[in-house]
Amino acid sequence: MTYRKLLPILIAALAASALTACAVTTPAAEQPHTINVTGYGAAYGAPDIATAQIGVETRNADPARAVSANTEKMNAVIAAIKKLGVDNKDIQTTNFSLYAQQNYDDKGQPTDITYVVTNTVSVTVHDLNKVGEVLGKATAAGANSVNGVSFSVNEGAALEAEARGNAMIDAKARAQQLADAAGVALGQPMSIGEYASMPIPYDGGKQLQALGGGGGSPVPISTGQYQVNVQVSVTYLIK
């Protein structure tokens, strides 16, 4: 190979060598040192709202009569509840069903059919002093099914905010304790995650028993307390 043919190859090789010599290796960015903790917070409040599922069940060999009897009783139940000051908007039908129930004799042989009608309304009571009376009057008027009595607070967001703040305080205290034990300085939060749980009843409330009259003994009711829990996951930087 002649010098003239080798010259371009030599020039390219020299250029590549120069670029390699000039290249500077940049070290990978150092990952930040962190402390990850979980904080827990709770807040408690006195319930000011009660909700109950009140129902009427009727049975008859004639489905039309079963429905008619059920309608008559439920109308009486709703009327009794409204007399206690419960607004119409706080009474909502949540279930209405009609089904045939096969009857059997003592030998296990099918006999006749009974039609069963169930009508259930959800009743919200804003005056807790009337909860026991509402249940008692509803039962006296014909309700034969009461279940799902629950309590809540009107301003649940305020309790949730309080629980969230308590969770963050708890998280920082845990992180600070770990930092002190490790002999390092705690920095600012790098990431925060929140996990809220469903509100739960909490013991320690008062028992209510309204003073009724004109039939339908008031039912003793214990309100308990309303508890909101919040859990946070926080990652703090180490200075």
MARBANU-726070 format. One record per residue: residue in three letters; residue number from 1; x, y, z of N, C-alpha, C in turn. Coordinates in pm, whole numbers. Atoms other than C-alpha are relative to their C-alpha. Last residue first. Layout:
! residues N
{rec 'ALA'; NUM; {X; Y; Z}; {X; Y; Z}; {X; Y; Z}}
...
This chain:
! residues 239
{rec 'LYS'; 239; {-92; -108; 35}; {-2823; 1634; 5549}; {145; -49; -3}}
{rec 'ILE'; 238; {-102; -12; -105}; {-3035; 1320; 5545}; {99; 106; -44}}
{rec 'LEU'; 237; {-140; -6; 40}; {-3343; 1363; 5327}; {89; 4; 124}}
{rec 'TYR'; 236; {-75; -120; -34}; {-3679; 1255; 5462}; {143; -11; -52}}
{rec 'THR'; 235; {-143; 19; 21}; {-3916; 998; 5305}; {70; 133; 23}}
{rec 'VAL'; 234; {-81; -119; 31}; {-4268; 1010; 5442}; {146; -41; -12}}
{rec 'SER'; 233; {-135; 51; 22}; {-4540; 741; 5444}; {85; 117; -48}}
{rec 'VAL'; 232; {-83; -65; 101}; {-4865; 866; 5593}; {135; -69; -7}}
{rec 'GLN'; 231; {-137; 51; -2}; {-5147; 689; 5776}; {78; 67; -112}}
{rec 'VAL'; 230; {-78; -31; 120}; {-5480; 856; 5857}; {142; -53; 20}}
{rec 'ASN'; 229; {-142; 35; -2}; {-5745; 737; 6105}; {65; 35; -134}}
{rec 'VAL'; 228; {-58; -3; 135}; {-6086; 894; 6171}; {149; -28; 11}}
{rec 'GLN'; 227; {-146; 0; 10}; {-6282; 808; 6486}; {44; -5; -146}}
{rec 'TYR'; 226; {-35; 17; 141}; {-6645; 897; 6563}; {151; 13; -13}}
{rec 'GLN'; 225; {-70; -112; 62}; {-6741; 848; 6926}; {36; -37; -143}}
{rec 'GLY'; 224; {-143; 19; 13}; {-6998; 624; 7093}; {67; 127; -52}}
{rec 'THR'; 223; {-58; -63; 119}; {-7362; 696; 7015}; {148; -30; -19}}
{rec 'SER'; 222; {-132; -47; -40}; {-7528; 452; 7255}; {73; 53; -123}}
{rec 'ILE'; 221; {-99; -6; 106}; {-7903; 418; 7190}; {132; 53; 57}}
{rec 'PRO'; 220; {-127; -56; -48}; {-8177; 311; 7430}; {106; -10; -109}}
{rec 'VAL'; 219; {-105; 101; -4}; {-8501; 254; 7231}; {129; 63; 51}}
{rec 'PRO'; 218; {-128; -41; 61}; {-8800; 474; 7303}; {106; -107; 20}}
{rec 'SER'; 217; {-104; -34; -97}; {-9122; 290; 7387}; {129; 37; -70}}
{rec 'GLY'; 216; {-130; 12; 64}; {-9381; 306; 7110}; {111; 42; 94}}
{rec 'GLY'; 215; {-31; 130; 60}; {-9709; 433; 7241}; {135; 2; -66}}
{rec 'GLY'; 214; {103; 43; 94}; {-9846; 784; 7301}; {34; -130; -70}}
{rec 'GLY'; 213; {134; -6; -54}; {-9530; 920; 7453}; {-100; -46; -103}}
{rec 'GLY'; 212; {110; 8; 95}; {-9161; 915; 7409}; {-134; 12; 68}}
{rec 'LEU'; 211; {122; 15; -78}; {-8880; 1034; 7629}; {-118; 4; -96}}
{rec 'ALA'; 210; {97; -109; 8}; {-8569; 974; 7422}; {-122; -30; 86}}
{rec 'GLN'; 209; {131; 65; -7}; {-8302; 735; 7538}; {-105; 110; 6}}
{rec 'LEU'; 208; {119; -83; 20}; {-7947; 830; 7451}; {-125; -84; 15}}
{rec 'GLN'; 207; {116; 82; 31}; {-7625; 676; 7580}; {-123; 89; -6}}
{rec 'LYS'; 206; {108; -3; -97}; {-7312; 887; 7565}; {-115; -88; -48}}
{rec 'GLY'; 205; {106; -95; 25}; {-6989; 821; 7387}; {-108; -7; 105}}
{rec 'GLY'; 204; {-16; -118; -83}; {-6676; 654; 7515}; {-107; 104; -23}}
{rec 'ASP'; 203; {72; -1; -128}; {-6620; 373; 7274}; {22; 131; 74}}
{rec 'TYR'; 202; {-96; 1; -110}; {-6502; 446; 6920}; {-77; 12; 130}}
{rec 'PRO'; 201; {55; -40; -129}; {-6690; 375; 6601}; {107; -9; 108}}
{rec 'ILE'; 200; {47; 112; -80}; {-6481; 359; 6282}; {-61; 52; 130}}
{rec 'PRO'; 199; {33; -38; -138}; {-6408; 598; 5997}; {-57; -118; 76}}
{rec 'MET'; 198; {141; -31; -23}; {-6265; 421; 5691}; {-22; 42; 145}}
{rec 'SER'; 197; {84; 115; -28}; {-5890; 441; 5650}; {-143; 45; 22}}
{rec 'ALA'; 196; {109; -26; -95}; {-5677; 708; 5484}; {-84; -126; 17}}
{rec 'TYR'; 195; {92; 113; 6}; {-5342; 629; 5322}; {-105; 22; 108}}
{rec 'GLU'; 194; {106; 7; -102}; {-5118; 923; 5241}; {-91; -119; -24}}
{rec 'GLY'; 193; {116; 76; 47}; {-4783; 940; 5062}; {-102; -14; 112}}
{rec 'ILE'; 192; {104; 25; -100}; {-4509; 1199; 5109}; {-113; -77; -65}}
{rec 'SER'; 191; {125; 52; 57}; {-4179; 1242; 4924}; {-95; -32; 114}}
{rec 'MET'; 190; {-22; 15; 143}; {-3852; 1430; 4981}; {-124; -53; -71}}
{rec 'PRO'; 189; {66; 115; 63}; {-3928; 1564; 5327}; {26; -1; -151}}
{rec 'GLN'; 188; {139; -23; 39}; {-3666; 1817; 5446}; {-62; -128; -58}}
{rec 'GLY'; 187; {30; -104; 96}; {-3346; 1722; 5629}; {-148; 13; -29}}
{rec 'LEU'; 186; {120; 25; 81}; {-3262; 1529; 5943}; {-28; 118; -92}}
{rec 'ALA'; 185; {97; -110; -7}; {-2905; 1558; 6069}; {-116; -28; -94}}
{rec 'VAL'; 184; {8; -82; 121}; {-2704; 1242; 6132}; {-105; 108; 21}}
{rec 'GLY'; 183; {-97; -108; -4}; {-2584; 1056; 6440}; {3; 85; -124}}
{rec 'ALA'; 182; {-103; 23; 101}; {-2769; 734; 6361}; {106; 108; -1}}
{rec 'ALA'; 181; {-66; 127; -32}; {-2972; 741; 6684}; {113; -29; -98}}
{rec 'ASP'; 180; {-81; -20; -121}; {-3048; 1109; 6630}; {77; -127; 35}}
{rec 'ALA'; 179; {-114; -82; 37}; {-3163; 1040; 6272}; {93; 22; 120}}
{rec 'LEU'; 178; {-92; 82; 77}; {-3385; 753; 6385}; {125; 79; -37}}
{rec 'GLN'; 177; {-56; 98; -93}; {-3548; 966; 6656}; {103; -89; -72}}
{rec 'GLN'; 176; {-98; -71; -81}; {-3596; 1251; 6409}; {69; -96; 98}}
{rec 'ALA'; 175; {-119; -24; 82}; {-3765; 1017; 6162}; {109; 69; 80}}
{rec 'ARG'; 174; {-66; 129; 23}; {-4006; 889; 6427}; {129; 20; -79}}
{rec 'ALA'; 173; {-58; 43; -128}; {-4091; 1241; 6544}; {75; -132; -17}}
{rec 'LYS'; 172; {-121; -80; -24}; {-4138; 1356; 6184}; {69; -42; 129}}
{rec 'ALA'; 171; {-102; 40; 96}; {-4381; 1071; 6112}; {131; 75; 26}}
{rec 'ASP'; 170; {-51; 131; -43}; {-4582; 1135; 6430}; {114; -45; -91}}
{rec 'ILE'; 169; {-77; -24; -122}; {-4622; 1503; 6345}; {65; -128; 48}}
{rec 'MET'; 168; {-125; -63; 41}; {-4728; 1406; 5991}; {89; 31; 121}}
{rec 'ALA'; 167; {-83; 102; 65}; {-4987; 1163; 6127}; {134; 57; -43}}
{rec 'ASN'; 166; {-57; 84; -104}; {-5123; 1424; 6368}; {91; -108; -59}}
{rec 'GLY'; 165; {-104; -77; -69}; {-5172; 1667; 6080}; {69; -81; 108}}
{rec 'ARG'; 164; {-113; -12; 94}; {-5358; 1402; 5878}; {116; 78; 64}}
{rec 'ALA'; 163; {-71; 129; -2}; {-5580; 1320; 6178}; {122; 3; -92}}
{rec 'GLU'; 162; {-67; 11; -129}; {-5673; 1687; 6214}; {81; -129; 8}}
{rec 'ALA'; 161; {-114; -93; 3}; {-5748; 1717; 5843}; {79; -7; 130}}
{rec 'GLU'; 160; {-101; 61; 88}; {-5967; 1404; 5860}; {124; 88; -7}}
{rec 'LEU'; 159; {-65; 107; -77}; {-6153; 1548; 6159}; {110; -66; -83}}
{rec 'ALA'; 158; {-80; -65; -104}; {-6224; 1869; 5966}; {74; -105; 84}}
{rec 'ALA'; 157; {-125; -49; 60}; {-6336; 1674; 5659}; {91; 64; 104}}
{rec 'GLY'; 156; {-103; 104; -4}; {-6592; 1481; 5867}; {133; 46; -56}}
{rec 'GLU'; 155; {-124; -60; 49}; {-6798; 1794; 5931}; {113; -102; 9}}
{rec 'ASN'; 154; {32; -85; 114}; {-7147; 1642; 5960}; {126; 59; -64}}
{rec 'VAL'; 153; {-6; -143; -31}; {-7033; 1362; 6183}; {-23; 80; -126}}
{rec 'SER'; 152; {-105; -71; 72}; {-7130; 996; 6165}; {-2; 146; 43}}
{rec 'PHE'; 151; {-15; -140; -37}; {-7339; 735; 6345}; {116; 61; -78}}
{rec 'SER'; 150; {-138; -49; 3}; {-7476; 399; 6236}; {3; 149; 31}}
{rec 'VAL'; 149; {-5; -132; -63}; {-7792; 192; 6289}; {147; 44; 7}}
{rec 'GLY'; 148; {-96; -93; 60}; {-7768; -93; 6035}; {-2; 139; 60}}
{rec 'ASN'; 147; {-140; 42; -3}; {-8081; -276; 6140}; {89; 109; -60}}
{rec 'VAL'; 146; {-86; -116; -20}; {-8450; -233; 6219}; {144; -50; 8}}
{rec 'SER'; 145; {-140; 23; 35}; {-8709; -481; 6091}; {77; 131; 16}}
{rec 'ASN'; 144; {-44; 122; -67}; {-9064; -516; 6218}; {142; -39; -37}}
{rec 'ALA'; 143; {-131; 47; 44}; {-9191; -166; 6141}; {39; -125; 78}}
{rec 'GLY'; 142; {5; 118; 87}; {-9563; -143; 6212}; {133; -49; -52}}
{rec 'ALA'; 141; {84; -26; 117}; {-9640; 194; 6374}; {-4; -118; -97}}
{rec 'ALA'; 140; {141; -1; -42}; {-9510; 82; 6715}; {-93; 18; -120}}
{rec 'THR'; 139; {38; 137; -35}; {-9177; -10; 6557}; {-147; -7; 39}}
{rec 'ALA'; 138; {7; 75; 125}; {-9148; 330; 6391}; {-43; -143; 26}}
{rec 'LYS'; 137; {124; -35; 69}; {-9238; 504; 6717}; {-15; -77; -130}}
{rec 'GLY'; 136; {114; 50; -75}; {-8962; 321; 6906}; {-133; 27; -69}}
{rec 'LEU'; 135; {5; 146; 11}; {-8698; 372; 6640}; {-121; -58; 73}}
{rec 'VAL'; 134; {30; 34; 139}; {-8775; 743; 6608}; {-12; -151; -15}}
{rec 'GLU'; 133; {143; -19; 20}; {-8787; 780; 6987}; {-42; -36; -142}}
{rec 'GLY'; 132; {72; 105; -70}; {-8443; 630; 7029}; {-150; 9; -21}}
{rec 'VAL'; 131; {-26; 129; 66}; {-8299; 856; 6760}; {-79; -112; 66}}
{rec 'LYS'; 130; {124; 59; 50}; {-8467; 1173; 6888}; {19; -139; -60}}
{rec 'ASN'; 129; {91; 21; -114}; {-8186; 1303; 7112}; {-131; -66; -43}}
{rec 'LEU'; 128; {-27; 130; -61}; {-7952; 1248; 6818}; {-89; -28; 121}}
{rec 'ASP'; 127; {10; -27; -143}; {-8114; 1535; 6628}; {17; -134; 73}}
{rec 'HIS'; 126; {-101; -100; -33}; {-7993; 1498; 6270}; {-3; 41; 147}}
{rec 'VAL'; 125; {48; -84; -110}; {-8179; 1173; 6202}; {112; 94; 40}}
{rec 'THR'; 124; {-108; -79; -58}; {-8129; 999; 5869}; {-56; 96; 103}}
{rec 'VAL'; 123; {45; -120; -70}; {-8377; 723; 5781}; {120; 69; 63}}
{rec 'SER'; 122; {-113; -51; -76}; {-8299; 457; 5520}; {-41; 134; 59}}
{rec 'VAL'; 121; {-38; -139; 22}; {-8618; 287; 5411}; {120; 34; 86}}
{rec 'THR'; 120; {-95; -58; -95}; {-8690; -84; 5372}; {32; 144; -38}}
{rec 'ASN'; 119; {-23; -140; 37}; {-8988; -259; 5210}; {89; 62; 107}}
{rec 'THR'; 118; {-89; -75; -88}; {-9015; -639; 5217}; {22; 140; -56}}
{rec 'VAL'; 117; {-31; -134; 50}; {-9300; -843; 5068}; {85; 72; 105}}
{rec 'VAL'; 116; {-66; -85; -100}; {-9328; -1219; 5120}; {38; 133; -65}}
{rec 'TYR'; 115; {-71; -110; 65}; {-9573; -1430; 4923}; {51; 96; 107}}
{rec 'THR'; 114; {20; -127; -69}; {-9663; -1760; 5086}; {82; 107; -72}}
{rec 'ILE'; 113; {-102; -103; 18}; {-9702; -2070; 4873}; {-39; 126; 76}}
{rec 'ASP'; 112; {40; -122; 69}; {-9894; -2391; 4951}; {118; 98; -10}}
{rec 'THR'; 111; {143; -26; -18}; {-9803; -2748; 5030}; {-40; 124; -80}}
{rec 'PRO'; 110; {43; -138; 28}; {-9467; -2898; 4940}; {-152; 14; 14}}
{rec 'GLN'; 109; {65; -12; 128}; {-9393; -3230; 5113}; {-47; 143; -23}}
{rec 'GLY'; 108; {-89; -56; 99}; {-9135; -3239; 5389}; {-61; 13; -137}}
{rec 'LYS'; 107; {-67; 111; 69}; {-9332; -3477; 5608}; {94; 50; -110}}
{rec 'ASP'; 106; {-95; 62; -91}; {-9422; -3201; 5856}; {71; -120; -61}}
{rec 'ASP'; 105; {65; 59; -117}; {-9576; -3001; 5571}; {105; -71; 85}}
{rec 'TYR'; 104; {-5; 147; -3}; {-9385; -2768; 5339}; {-72; -51; 125}}
{rec 'ASN'; 103; {22; 58; -132}; {-9424; -2403; 5235}; {-4; -153; -10}}
{rec 'GLN'; 102; {67; 130; 0}; {-9271; -2247; 4923}; {-12; -54; 142}}
{rec 'GLN'; 101; {-65; 95; -90}; {-9187; -1879; 4960}; {-81; -130; 3}}
{rec 'ALA'; 100; {87; 111; -41}; {-9275; -1651; 4670}; {79; -97; 86}}
{rec 'TYR'; 99; {-41; 134; 45}; {-9088; -1322; 4641}; {-95; -105; 58}}
{rec 'LEU'; 98; {114; 93; -9}; {-9161; -951; 4654}; {47; -135; -51}}
{rec 'SER'; 97; {-5; 131; 65}; {-8888; -693; 4715}; {-127; -79; 26}}
{rec 'PHE'; 96; {137; 49; 7}; {-8847; -326; 4794}; {4; -132; -76}}
{rec 'ASN'; 95; {29; 135; 46}; {-8513; -191; 4913}; {-151; -25; -2}}
{rec 'THR'; 94; {-123; 69; 40}; {-8339; 140; 4981}; {-26; -142; -49}}
{rec 'THR'; 93; {22; 143; 20}; {-8635; 376; 5004}; {128; -64; -52}}
{rec 'GLN'; 92; {-24; 50; 135}; {-8513; 714; 5129}; {-22; -151; -6}}
{rec 'ILE'; 91; {62; 133; 4}; {-8622; 920; 5427}; {9; -51; -143}}
{rec 'ASP'; 90; {-82; 89; -81}; {-8398; 1220; 5500}; {-61; -139; 12}}
{rec 'LYS'; 89; {-126; 25; 71}; {-8544; 1425; 5214}; {91; -95; 76}}
{rec 'ASN'; 88; {26; 98; 105}; {-8890; 1389; 5376}; {129; -36; -75}}
{rec 'ASP'; 87; {39; -52; 131}; {-8765; 1570; 5682}; {-19; -112; -102}}
{rec 'VAL'; 86; {-91; 47; 103}; {-8761; 1403; 6025}; {-50; 46; -136}}
{rec 'GLY'; 85; {-82; -106; 57}; {-8947; 1622; 6275}; {101; -46; -104}}
{rec 'LEU'; 84; {-109; -29; -94}; {-9093; 1356; 6506}; {98; 102; -57}}
{rec 'LYS'; 83; {56; -74; -113}; {-9421; 1360; 6314}; {108; 39; 101}}
{rec 'LYS'; 82; {8; -142; 37}; {-9219; 1258; 6005}; {-57; 84; 114}}
{rec 'ILE'; 81; {-135; -57; -1}; {-9125; 929; 6170}; {-4; 149; -31}}
{rec 'ALA'; 80; {-42; -10; -139}; {-9486; 843; 6253}; {139; 63; 11}}
{rec 'ALA'; 79; {76; -109; -62}; {-9595; 922; 5896}; {44; 21; 145}}
{rec 'ILE'; 78; {-56; -126; 48}; {-9316; 704; 5758}; {-71; 120; 62}}
{rec 'VAL'; 77; {-134; -16; -57}; {-9422; 411; 5975}; {59; 135; -40}}
{rec 'ALA'; 76; {18; -35; -140}; {-9791; 452; 5885}; {135; 24; 68}}
{rec 'ASN'; 75; {52; -137; -3}; {-9706; 461; 5514}; {-19; 47; 143}}
{rec 'MET'; 74; {-113; -89; 25}; {-9495; 150; 5567}; {-43; 145; -2}}
{rec 'LYS'; 73; {-85; -9; -118}; {-9785; -31; 5731}; {117; 97; -21}}
{rec 'GLU'; 72; {74; -67; -108}; {-10032; 47; 5453}; {88; 18; 124}}
{rec 'THR'; 71; {10; -143; 33}; {-9783; -39; 5180}; {-68; 77; 112}}
{rec 'ASN'; 70; {-132; -58; -20}; {-9701; -374; 5342}; {-3; 151; -24}}
{rec 'ALA'; 69; {-24; -9; -144}; {-10066; -465; 5375}; {134; 66; 29}}
{rec 'SER'; 68; {91; -100; -56}; {-10128; -382; 5008}; {24; 20; 150}}
{rec 'VAL'; 67; {-50; -133; 37}; {-9821; -572; 4891}; {-84; 109; 64}}
{rec 'ALA'; 66; {-128; -17; -69}; {-9920; -887; 5081}; {59; 139; -28}}
{rec 'ARG'; 65; {30; -34; -139}; {-10278; -847; 4964}; {128; 20; 80}}
{rec 'ALA'; 64; {56; -135; -1}; {-10166; -836; 4602}; {-29; 45; 143}}
{rec 'PRO'; 63; {-105; -101; 13}; {-9939; -1137; 4652}; {-52; 143; 5}}
{rec 'ASP'; 62; {34; -80; 118}; {-10226; -1352; 4789}; {106; 110; -14}}
{rec 'ALA'; 61; {11; 97; 110}; {-10104; -1624; 5027}; {-33; 71; -132}}
{rec 'ASN'; 60; {138; 34; 32}; {-9988; -1342; 5255}; {0; -101; -116}}
{rec 'ARG'; 59; {16; 130; 66}; {-9673; -1222; 5428}; {-149; -27; -25}}
{rec 'THR'; 58; {135; 56; -9}; {-9558; -874; 5533}; {-6; -129; -79}}
{rec 'GLU'; 57; {16; 125; 74}; {-9214; -730; 5608}; {-140; -54; 23}}
{rec 'VAL'; 56; {128; 67; -27}; {-9164; -367; 5707}; {-5; -125; -87}}
{rec 'GLY'; 55; {74; 73; 101}; {-8822; -203; 5727}; {-130; -61; 49}}
{rec 'ILE'; 54; {127; 41; -62}; {-8613; 55; 5904}; {-88; -65; -106}}
{rec 'GLN'; 53; {77; 69; 103}; {-8246; 102; 5810}; {-125; -59; 68}}
{rec 'ALA'; 52; {53; 133; -32}; {-8099; 357; 6049}; {-78; -55; -119}}
{rec 'THR'; 51; {71; 59; 113}; {-7878; 664; 6008}; {-43; -141; 37}}
{rec 'ALA'; 50; {28; 144; -13}; {-7759; 889; 6289}; {-79; -47; -121}}
{rec 'ILE'; 49; {93; 54; 99}; {-7591; 1230; 6256}; {-17; -150; 25}}
{rec 'ASP'; 48; {117; -86; -1}; {-7417; 1441; 6523}; {-103; -43; -105}}
{rec 'PRO'; 47; {93; 13; 113}; {-7137; 1206; 6623}; {-116; 99; 13}}
{rec 'ALA'; 46; {131; 47; -45}; {-6886; 1341; 6879}; {-94; -8; -120}}
{rec 'GLY'; 45; {106; -100; -6}; {-6541; 1364; 6730}; {-129; -61; 50}}
{rec 'TYR'; 44; {127; 48; -55}; {-6209; 1184; 6743}; {-101; 114; 6}}
{rec 'ALA'; 43; {78; -112; -53}; {-5891; 1229; 6542}; {-137; -54; 40}}
{rec 'ALA'; 42; {142; 25; -22}; {-5618; 978; 6462}; {-66; 127; 53}}
{rec 'GLY'; 41; {74; -106; -66}; {-5267; 994; 6320}; {-147; -34; 12}}
{rec 'TYR'; 40; {141; 32; -24}; {-5005; 738; 6221}; {-67; 115; 75}}
{rec 'GLY'; 39; {62; -72; -111}; {-4667; 804; 6065}; {-148; -31; 11}}
{rec 'THR'; 38; {146; 0; 10}; {-4462; 567; 5851}; {-57; 67; 124}}
{rec 'VAL'; 37; {78; 35; -119}; {-4090; 632; 5807}; {-149; -1; -34}}
{rec 'ASN'; 36; {142; 21; 33}; {-3828; 648; 5531}; {-74; -48; 124}}
{rec 'ILE'; 35; {65; 77; -106}; {-3486; 799; 5603}; {-147; -10; -34}}
{rec 'THR'; 34; {135; -31; -49}; {-3279; 920; 5309}; {-38; -87; 120}}
{rec 'HIS'; 33; {22; 86; -116}; {-2928; 945; 5166}; {-133; 41; 65}}
{rec 'PRO'; 32; {17; -64; -131}; {-2931; 1105; 4822}; {-23; -104; 109}}
{rec 'GLN'; 31; {139; 9; -45}; {-2793; 901; 4529}; {-13; 64; 138}}
{rec 'GLU'; 30; {15; 75; -124}; {-2456; 1023; 4405}; {-147; 4; 45}}
{rec 'ALA'; 29; {49; -84; -109}; {-2459; 1137; 4045}; {-25; -86; 123}}
{rec 'ALA'; 28; {146; 8; -18}; {-2250; 905; 3827}; {-42; 83; 121}}
{rec 'PRO'; 27; {47; 99; -98}; {-1890; 1025; 3768}; {-153; 5; 13}}
{rec 'THR'; 26; {78; -65; -106}; {-1823; 1218; 3447}; {-52; -105; 98}}
{rec 'THR'; 25; {100; 89; -59}; {-1540; 1068; 3238}; {-69; 70; 116}}
{rec 'VAL'; 24; {-4; -4; -146}; {-1358; 1338; 3043}; {-113; -87; 54}}
{rec 'ALA'; 23; {126; 39; -66}; {-1279; 1282; 2674}; {18; -1; 152}}
{rec 'CYS'; 22; {71; -117; -52}; {-979; 1481; 2544}; {-126; -36; 78}}
{rec 'ALA'; 21; {-82; -66; -101}; {-749; 1181; 2508}; {-73; 117; 64}}
{rec 'THR'; 20; {-4; 87; -118}; {-1017; 981; 2331}; {77; 66; 112}}
{rec 'LEU'; 19; {131; -7; -66}; {-1082; 1267; 2091}; {-3; -83; 127}}
{rec 'ALA'; 18; {12; -132; -62}; {-711; 1296; 2013}; {-132; 14; 74}}
{rec 'SER'; 17; {-83; -1; -120}; {-678; 923; 1950}; {-13; 132; 73}}
{rec 'ALA'; 16; {69; 82; -101}; {-973; 930; 1711}; {78; -1; 130}}
{rec 'ALA'; 15; {118; -76; -47}; {-814; 1219; 1518}; {-73; -75; 110}}
{rec 'LEU'; 14; {-47; -107; -87}; {-478; 1037; 1495}; {-115; 81; 57}}
{rec 'ALA'; 13; {-45; 61; -124}; {-648; 726; 1358}; {48; 103; 99}}
{rec 'ALA'; 12; {119; 42; -75}; {-837; 927; 1098}; {38; -60; 134}}
{rec 'ILE'; 11; {66; -121; -50}; {-517; 1101; 982}; {-122; -35; 85}}
{rec 'LEU'; 10; {-78; -52; -112}; {-331; 770; 959}; {-65; 124; 60}}
{rec 'ILE'; 9; {20; 91; -112}; {-606; 617; 745}; {74; 51; 123}}
{rec 'PRO'; 8; {134; -22; -60}; {-615; 917; 514}; {-24; -87; 122}}
{rec 'LEU'; 7; {16; -131; -64}; {-231; 897; 467}; {-139; 22; 58}}
{rec 'LEU'; 6; {-2; 13; -146}; {-208; 523; 397}; {-31; 131; 72}}
{rec 'LYS'; 5; {119; 71; -43}; {-322; 554; 34}; {-6; -12; 151}}
{rec 'ARG'; 4; {116; -84; 30}; {-70; 828; -46}; {-129; -69; 45}}
{rec 'TYR'; 3; {12; -105; -104}; {200; 633; 135}; {-124; 83; -22}}
{rec 'THR'; 2; {-83; -120; 15}; {143; 337; -100}; {-25; 98; 111}}
{rec 'MET'; 1; {86; -119; 0}; {0; 0; 0}; {89; 124; 0}}
